[in-house]
Amino acid sequence: MSNSYYIGSYEEDSANEPNHGWIVGRFKDKAPRKNGDVEIKYWEFPTGPTTHPLKESSIIECTFILKGKTRALINGEEHILTAGDYVVIEPGTANNLVEEILEDAAGLTVKAPSDPTAKRVLS
């Protein structure tokens, strides 16, 4: 495997690594997935409530809903997100995009720059 590229399965890599689904970011062990410019996470949730907390981040984030349906809380407003939707969240905005999973869901979250300390749990 070259240090200039990496080919992998986002489902397998997110499920089998210690970073809770994060597949690219400053916290990875070697290049090119070790990267300070961006973080990328693949996630899946089964139908039902989650234990995912309300949070805010000091960096920008963008989440793509790949399948399913979620009930989200963004800046105090409730939204239903479905496959094909995406959400861009400015720093300092309270959010929980997976407050409740209405249909088995999967998605990708991208944050920039990579800063594992950027998230602050609000509740």
MDTraj code that builds the backbone (N, CA, C; nanometers):
import mdtraj as md
import numpy as np

residues = "MET SER ASN SER TYR TYR ILE GLY SER TYR GLU GLU ASP SER ALA ASN GLU PRO ASN HIS GLY TRP ILE VAL GLY ARG PHE LYS ASP LYS ALA PRO ARG LYS ASN GLY ASP VAL GLU ILE LYS TYR TRP GLU PHE PRO THR GLY PRO THR THR HIS PRO LEU LYS GLU SER SER ILE ILE GLU CYS THR PHE ILE LEU LYS GLY LYS THR ARG ALA LEU ILE ASN GLY GLU GLU HIS ILE LEU THR ALA GLY ASP TYR VAL VAL ILE GLU PRO GLY THR ALA ASN ASN LEU VAL GLU GLU ILE LEU GLU ASP ALA ALA GLY LEU THR VAL LYS ALA PRO SER ASP PRO THR ALA LYS ARG VAL LEU SER".split()
xyz = np.array([
    [0.0843, -0.1181, 0.0000],
    [0.0000, 0.0000, 0.0000],
    [0.0886, 0.1241, 0.0000],
    [0.0558, 0.2173, -0.0846],
    [0.1300, 0.3414, -0.0970],
    [0.0897, 0.4402, 0.0115],
    [0.1817, 0.5296, 0.0504],
    [0.1482, 0.6365, 0.1435],
    [0.0773, 0.7516, 0.0747],
    [0.0692, 0.7494, -0.0589],
    [0.0038, 0.8584, -0.1310],
    [-0.1439, 0.8316, -0.1576],
    [-0.1903, 0.7081, -0.1326],
    [-0.3323, 0.6781, -0.1483],
    [-0.3697, 0.5591, -0.0612],
    [-0.5010, 0.5441, -0.0422],
    [-0.5530, 0.4330, 0.0376],
    [-0.6835, 0.3903, -0.0258],
    [-0.7038, 0.2612, -0.0420],
    [-0.8303, 0.2066, -0.0903],
    [-0.8852, 0.1175, 0.0203],
    [-1.0085, 0.1425, 0.0593],
    [-1.0673, 0.0638, 0.1660],
    [-1.2180, 0.0625, 0.1554],
    [-1.2797, -0.0101, 0.2443],
    [-1.4252, -0.0156, 0.2552],
    [-1.4657, 0.0739, 0.3719],
    [-1.5439, 0.1788, 0.3449],
    [-1.5828, 0.2682, 0.4545],
    [-1.6654, 0.1951, 0.5593],
    [-1.7459, 0.0974, 0.5183],
    [-1.8232, 0.0216, 0.6166],
    [-1.7316, -0.0613, 0.7066],
    [-1.6380, -0.1349, 0.6455],
    [-1.5464, -0.2187, 0.7245],
    [-1.4519, -0.1341, 0.8079],
    [-1.3914, -0.0307, 0.7485],
    [-1.2962, 0.0520, 0.8222],
    [-1.3631, 0.1230, 0.9400],
    [-1.4849, 0.1718, 0.9214],
    [-1.5515, 0.2427, 1.0309],
    [-1.5922, 0.1470, 1.1428],
    [-1.6257, 0.0235, 1.1072],
    [-1.6701, -0.0738, 1.2070],
    [-1.5538, -0.1372, 1.2832],
    [-1.4361, -0.1412, 1.2220],
    [-1.3255, -0.2171, 1.2797],
    [-1.2105, -0.1315, 1.3312],
    [-1.2317, -0.0055, 1.3477],
    [-1.1243, 0.0824, 1.3948],
    [-1.1660, 0.1457, 1.5265],
    [-1.0703, 0.1879, 1.6073],
    [-1.1012, 0.2401, 1.7412],
    [-1.1578, 0.3823, 1.7429],
    [-1.1705, 0.4481, 1.6291],
    [-1.2126, 0.5882, 1.6261],
    [-1.3625, 0.6061, 1.6053],
    [-1.4444, 0.5060, 1.6368],
    [-1.5902, 0.5172, 1.6349],
    [-1.6446, 0.5645, 1.5003],
    [-1.5956, 0.5082, 1.3915],
    [-1.6476, 0.5397, 1.2593],
    [-1.5665, 0.6398, 1.1803],
    [-1.4798, 0.7153, 1.2456],
    [-1.3992, 0.8133, 1.1730],
    [-1.2946, 0.7406, 1.0907],
    [-1.2915, 0.7681, 0.9606],
    [-1.2011, 0.6962, 0.8709],
    [-1.0889, 0.7841, 0.8155],
    [-1.0998, 0.9161, 0.8319],
    [-0.9940, 1.0102, 0.7941],
    [-0.9884, 1.1185, 0.9003],
    [-0.8687, 1.1595, 0.9391],
    [-0.8545, 1.2691, 1.0338],
    [-0.7185, 1.2700, 1.1012],
    [-0.6939, 1.3725, 1.1771],
    [-0.5661, 1.3931, 1.2464],
    [-0.5314, 1.2750, 1.3381],
    [-0.6323, 1.2047, 1.3888],
    [-0.6146, 1.0979, 1.4879],
    [-0.5796, 0.9622, 1.4267],
    [-0.5782, 0.9494, 1.2948],
    [-0.5431, 0.8214, 1.2308],
    [-0.3932, 0.7980, 1.2446],
    [-0.3486, 0.6723, 1.2195],
    [-0.2093, 0.6387, 1.2473],
    [-0.1105, 0.6720, 1.1356],
    [-0.1534, 0.6755, 1.0077],
    [-0.0576, 0.7072, 0.9021],
    [-0.1272, 0.7650, 0.7791],
    [-0.0481, 0.8374, 0.7008],
    [-0.0973, 0.9000, 0.5780],
    [-0.1397, 0.7916, 0.4792],
    [-0.2331, 0.8211, 0.3925],
    [-0.2981, 0.9490, 0.3711],
    [-0.4226, 0.9702, 0.4575],
    [-0.4634, 0.8681, 0.5344],
    [-0.5826, 0.8858, 0.6188],
    [-0.5555, 0.9745, 0.7392],
    [-0.4312, 0.9839, 0.7828],
    [-0.3937, 1.0793, 0.8882],
    [-0.3821, 1.2148, 0.8190],
    [-0.4750, 1.3050, 0.8529],
    [-0.4854, 1.4297, 0.7786],
    [-0.5403, 1.5379, 0.8699],
    [-0.4743, 1.6497, 0.8763],
    [-0.5191, 1.7591, 0.9611],
    [-0.6188, 1.8522, 0.8950],
    [-0.6430, 1.8341, 0.7655],
    [-0.7320, 1.9244, 0.6923],
    [-0.8781, 1.8865, 0.7016],
    [-0.9082, 1.7575, 0.7201],
    [-1.0467, 1.7121, 0.7139],
    [-1.0654, 1.5861, 0.7985],
    [-1.1882, 1.5676, 0.8505],
    [-1.2285, 1.4440, 0.9171],
    [-1.3469, 1.3875, 0.8407],
    [-1.3509, 1.2556, 0.8237],
    [-1.4629, 1.1905, 0.7555],
    [-1.5063, 1.0702, 0.8381],
    [-1.6372, 1.0610, 0.8609],
    [-1.6932, 0.9500, 0.9390],
    [-1.8067, 0.8850, 0.8605],
    [-1.8088, 0.7520, 0.8599],
    [-1.9226, 0.6761, 0.8100],
    [-1.9954, 0.6224, 0.9317],
    [-2.1280, 0.6365, 0.9346],
    [-2.2047, 0.5904, 1.0494],
    [-2.3312, 0.5181, 1.0051],
    [-2.3777, 0.4312, 1.0929],
    [-2.5039, 0.3589, 1.0744],
    [-2.5757, 0.3536, 1.2086],
    [-2.7098, 0.3655, 1.2058],
    [-2.7920, 0.3509, 1.3256],
    [-2.9156, 0.2698, 1.2899],
    [-2.9564, 0.1773, 1.3783],
    [-3.0820, 0.1057, 1.3578],
    [-3.1996, 0.1942, 1.4016],
    [-3.3191, 0.1587, 1.3585],
    [-3.4398, 0.2311, 1.3954],
    [-3.4545, 0.2380, 1.5471],
    [-3.4909, 0.3572, 1.5963],
    [-3.5147, 0.3767, 1.7390],
    [-3.4414, 0.4985, 1.7915],
    [-3.4572, 0.5262, 1.9215],
    [-3.3873, 0.6398, 1.9820],
    [-3.2375, 0.6094, 1.9906],
    [-3.1563, 0.7125, 1.9987],
    [-3.0119, 0.6936, 2.0131],
    [-2.9659, 0.7566, 2.1441],
    [-2.8434, 0.7300, 2.1800],
    [-2.7816, 0.7942, 2.2957],
    [-2.6872, 0.9051, 2.2500],
    [-2.6922, 0.9400, 2.1217],
    [-2.6067, 1.0454, 2.0661],
    [-2.6460, 1.1786, 2.1302],
    [-2.5501, 1.2529, 2.1846],
    [-2.5836, 1.3756, 2.2577],
    [-2.6011, 1.4984, 2.1678],
    [-2.6697, 1.5969, 2.2199],
    [-2.6739, 1.7291, 2.1584],
    [-2.5342, 1.7879, 2.1747],
    [-2.4810, 1.8491, 2.0695],
    [-2.3447, 1.9003, 2.0746],
    [-2.3324, 2.0247, 1.9894],
    [-2.2190, 2.0903, 2.0053],
    [-2.1812, 2.1962, 1.9133],
    [-2.0328, 2.1797, 1.8861],
    [-1.9898, 2.2292, 1.7722],
    [-1.8518, 2.2127, 1.7305],
    [-1.7930, 2.3482, 1.6947],
    [-1.6623, 2.3598, 1.7082],
    [-1.5948, 2.4841, 1.6715],
    [-1.5453, 2.4819, 1.5268],
    [-1.5803, 2.3756, 1.4526],
    [-1.5428, 2.3653, 1.3116],
    [-1.6675, 2.3386, 1.2279],
    [-1.6584, 2.3613, 1.0984],
    [-1.7735, 2.3384, 1.0103],
    [-1.7923, 2.1886, 0.9880],
    [-1.9175, 2.1468, 0.9765],
    [-1.9440, 2.0066, 0.9459],
    [-2.0549, 1.9948, 0.8429],
    [-2.0469, 1.8886, 0.7646],
    [-2.1461, 1.8594, 0.6615],
    [-2.1789, 1.7113, 0.6710],
    [-2.3081, 1.6795, 0.6847],
    [-2.3515, 1.5401, 0.6940],
    [-2.4432, 1.5074, 0.5775],
    [-2.4176, 1.3935, 0.5151],
    [-2.4961, 1.3416, 0.4023],
    [-2.5732, 1.2199, 0.4508],
    [-2.7049, 1.2198, 0.4334],
    [-2.7867, 1.1042, 0.4692],
    [-2.7894, 1.0117, 0.3470],
    [-2.7269, 0.8946, 0.3601],
    [-2.7161, 0.8009, 0.2482],
    [-2.8368, 0.7086, 0.2379],
    [-2.8925, 0.6708, 0.3529],
    [-3.0129, 0.5867, 0.3526],
    [-3.0901, 0.6122, 0.4795],
    [-3.2199, 0.5828, 0.4756],
    [-3.3032, 0.5906, 0.5940],
    [-3.3615, 0.7274, 0.6209],
    [-3.4041, 0.7451, 0.7476],
    [-3.4714, 0.8686, 0.7892],
    [-3.4383, 0.8943, 0.9352],
    [-3.4041, 1.0188, 0.9675],
    [-3.3723, 1.0565, 1.1050],
    [-3.4543, 1.1775, 1.1476],
    [-3.4738, 1.1880, 1.2794],
    [-3.5283, 1.3102, 1.3381],
    [-3.4095, 1.3841, 1.3961],
    [-3.3903, 1.5083, 1.3502],
    [-3.2744, 1.5876, 1.3892],
    [-3.3160, 1.7117, 1.4663],
    [-3.2293, 1.7563, 1.5558],
    [-3.2462, 1.8838, 1.6247],
    [-3.1292, 1.9727, 1.5832],
    [-3.1604, 2.0877, 1.5220],
    [-3.0568, 2.1803, 1.4766],
    [-3.0944, 2.3199, 1.5232],
    [-3.0104, 2.3761, 1.6096],
    [-3.0331, 2.5112, 1.6599],
    [-3.1734, 2.5276, 1.7194],
    [-3.2190, 2.4242, 1.7916],
    [-3.3484, 2.4279, 1.8583],
    [-3.4676, 2.3939, 1.7705],
    [-3.4454, 2.3637, 1.6442],
    [-3.5543, 2.3292, 1.5520],
    [-3.5476, 2.1812, 1.5158],
    [-3.6643, 2.1171, 1.5056],
    [-3.6719, 1.9765, 1.4678],
    [-3.6845, 1.9648, 1.3161],
    [-3.6134, 1.8681, 1.2592],
    [-3.6170, 1.8425, 1.1152],
    [-3.6207, 1.6921, 1.0924],
    [-3.6857, 1.6504, 0.9857],
    [-3.6818, 1.5113, 0.9414],
    [-3.5885, 1.5076, 0.8207],
    [-3.4829, 1.4256, 0.8303],
    [-3.3851, 1.4119, 0.7234],
    [-3.4014, 1.2748, 0.6600],
    [-3.3980, 1.2699, 0.5279],
    [-3.4135, 1.1433, 0.4566],
    [-3.2993, 1.1247, 0.3580],
    [-3.2846, 1.0018, 0.3091],
    [-3.1799, 0.9696, 0.2118],
    [-3.1798, 1.0733, 0.0998],
    [-3.0609, 1.1251, 0.0701],
    [-3.0459, 1.2278, -0.0316],
    [-3.0309, 1.3677, 0.0263],
    [-3.0704, 1.3862, 0.1540],
    [-3.0542, 1.5166, 0.2188],
    [-2.9106, 1.5342, 0.2662],
    [-2.8700, 1.6604, 0.2766],
    [-2.7456, 1.6906, 0.3449],
    [-2.7634, 1.8176, 0.4258],
    [-2.6819, 1.8324, 0.5299],
    [-2.6910, 1.9448, 0.6227],
    [-2.5510, 2.0020, 0.6407],
    [-2.5370, 2.1329, 0.6257],
    [-2.4119, 2.2024, 0.6535],
    [-2.4341, 2.2828, 0.7813],
    [-2.3477, 2.2646, 0.8793],
    [-2.3654, 2.3266, 1.0104],
    [-2.2454, 2.4159, 1.0416],
    [-2.2741, 2.5416, 1.0661],
    [-2.1709, 2.6384, 1.1026],
    [-2.1203, 2.6105, 1.2436],
    [-1.9962, 2.6478, 1.2731],
    [-1.9438, 2.6330, 1.4086],
    [-2.0342, 2.7026, 1.5113],
    [-2.0474, 2.6400, 1.6287],
    [-2.1256, 2.6975, 1.7375],
    [-2.2742, 2.6709, 1.7313],
    [-2.3211, 2.5904, 1.6364],
    [-2.4628, 2.5590, 1.6220],
    [-2.4949, 2.4288, 1.6944],
    [-2.5849, 2.4335, 1.7919],
    [-2.6252, 2.3125, 1.8645],
    [-2.6952, 2.2173, 1.7676],
    [-2.6575, 2.0880, 1.7732],
    [-2.7190, 1.9928, 1.6815],
    [-2.7069, 1.8491, 1.7302],
    [-2.8032, 1.7697, 1.6860],
    [-2.8019, 1.6248, 1.6983],
    [-2.8807, 1.5745, 1.5782],
    [-2.8107, 1.5283, 1.4768],
    [-2.8761, 1.4863, 1.3526],
    [-2.9359, 1.3470, 1.3618],
    [-2.9067, 1.2769, 1.4710],
    [-2.9597, 1.1417, 1.4899],
    [-3.0278, 1.1297, 1.6266],
    [-3.1093, 1.2284, 1.6595],
    [-3.1857, 1.2262, 1.7850],
    [-3.2695, 1.0988, 1.7931],
    [-3.3337, 1.0659, 1.6809],
    [-3.4116, 0.9420, 1.6702],
    [-3.4003, 0.8918, 1.5278],
    [-3.3859, 0.7605, 1.5137],
    [-3.3767, 0.7006, 1.3811],
    [-3.5148, 0.6461, 1.3463],
    [-3.5763, 0.7054, 1.2453],
    [-3.7124, 0.6678, 1.2059],
    [-3.7133, 0.5501, 1.1101],
    [-3.6077, 0.5333, 1.0321],
    [-3.5837, 0.4164, 0.9458],
    [-3.4337, 0.3912, 0.9507],
    [-3.3910, 0.2626, 0.9546],
    [-3.2480, 0.2317, 0.9577],
    [-3.1729, 0.3308, 0.8697],
    [-3.0679, 0.3936, 0.9250],
    [-3.0021, 0.5037, 0.8557],
    [-2.8517, 0.4854, 0.8488],
    [-2.7923, 0.5458, 0.7465],
    [-2.6473, 0.5507, 0.7295],
    [-2.6128, 0.6861, 0.6697],
    [-2.4926, 0.7320, 0.6996],
    [-2.4516, 0.8607, 0.6462],
    [-2.3030, 0.8820, 0.6530],
    [-2.2612, 0.9932, 0.5940],
    [-2.1223, 1.0385, 0.5993],
    [-2.1204, 1.1768, 0.6611],
    [-2.0286, 1.1986, 0.7543],
    [-2.0081, 1.3310, 0.8124],
    [-1.8662, 1.3753, 0.7801],
    [-1.8544, 1.4990, 0.7321],
    [-1.7255, 1.5586, 0.6976],
    [-1.7087, 1.6841, 0.7818],
    [-1.5937, 1.6968, 0.8479],
    [-1.5640, 1.8152, 0.9289],
    [-1.4293, 1.8716, 0.8858],
    [-1.4173, 2.0041, 0.8951],
    [-1.2907, 2.0666, 0.8585],
    [-1.2666, 2.1890, 0.9452],
    [-1.1399, 2.2073, 0.9848],
    [-1.0281, 2.1136, 0.9728],
    [-1.0436, 1.9999, 1.0742],
    [-0.9513, 1.9049, 1.0713],
    [-0.9563, 1.7951, 1.1669],
    [-0.9112, 1.8447, 1.3034],
    [-1.0017, 1.8357, 1.4003],
    [-0.9708, 1.8759, 1.5373],
    [-1.0539, 1.7904, 1.6321],
    [-0.9956, 1.6829, 1.6833],
    [-1.0698, 1.5933, 1.7718],
    [-1.1235, 1.6606, 1.8982],
    [-1.0745, 1.7776, 1.9325],
    [-1.1222, 1.8483, 2.0522],
    [-1.2297, 1.9514, 2.0205],
    [-1.2754, 1.9602, 1.8962],
    [-1.3673, 2.0652, 1.8528],
    [-1.5100, 2.0477, 1.9033],
    [-1.5494, 1.9258, 1.9370],
    [-1.6875, 1.8990, 1.9778],
    [-1.7067, 1.9218, 2.1270],
    [-1.8194, 1.9854, 2.1612],
    [-1.8561, 2.0060, 2.3009],
    [-1.9970, 1.9526, 2.3208],
    [-2.0130, 1.8570, 2.4133],
    [-2.1429, 1.7985, 2.4423],
    [-2.2233, 1.8987, 2.5249],
    [-2.3493, 1.9207, 2.4849],
    [-2.4366, 2.0181, 2.5513],
    [-2.5341, 1.9555, 2.6487],
    [-2.5675, 1.8286, 2.6299],
    [-2.6620, 1.7650, 2.7219],
    [-2.6221, 1.6235, 2.7509],
])
top = md.Topology()
chain = top.add_chain()
for i, resn in enumerate(residues, 1):
    res = top.add_residue(resn, chain, resSeq=i)
    for name in ("N", "CA", "C"):
        top.add_atom(name, md.element.get_by_symbol(name[0]), res)
traj = md.Trajectory(xyz[None], top)
